[in-house]
């Protein structure tokens, strides 16, 4: 797949490779009630021609918005992408994304472990989820 960028065509894999090591991206999503565009900054992982977006709380507004209107814009450094997000329903898919996030964000692994522990003993809510974003031209 090729995507136009600054008047030149660049393979999407090349563009993703340039930004895969960045720590965060901005997701532009549409409010499910207001219809207005909003942005949120989150962690991400690149897998092939897709971008995986984790969340530690599936009840967050941005997650609920994207589940209702899956068309999103993604900004990573100077690169801009658009795509359609699919919420990953299976435990296996969510575990795969979580493992990839822990590998990329080693410093965040203890935080995730503590959140999970607190959730197990009833001191916090930890409702992990993830999206897989298929990018479009």
Secondary structure, 3 states (H helix, E strand, C coil): CEEEECCEEEEHHHHHHHHCCCCCEEEEEECCCCCCEEEEEECCEEECCEEEEEECECCCHHHHHHHHCCEEEEEECCEEEEEEEEECCCHHHHHHHHHHHHHHCHHHHHHHHHHHHHHHCCCCCCECEEEEEEEEC
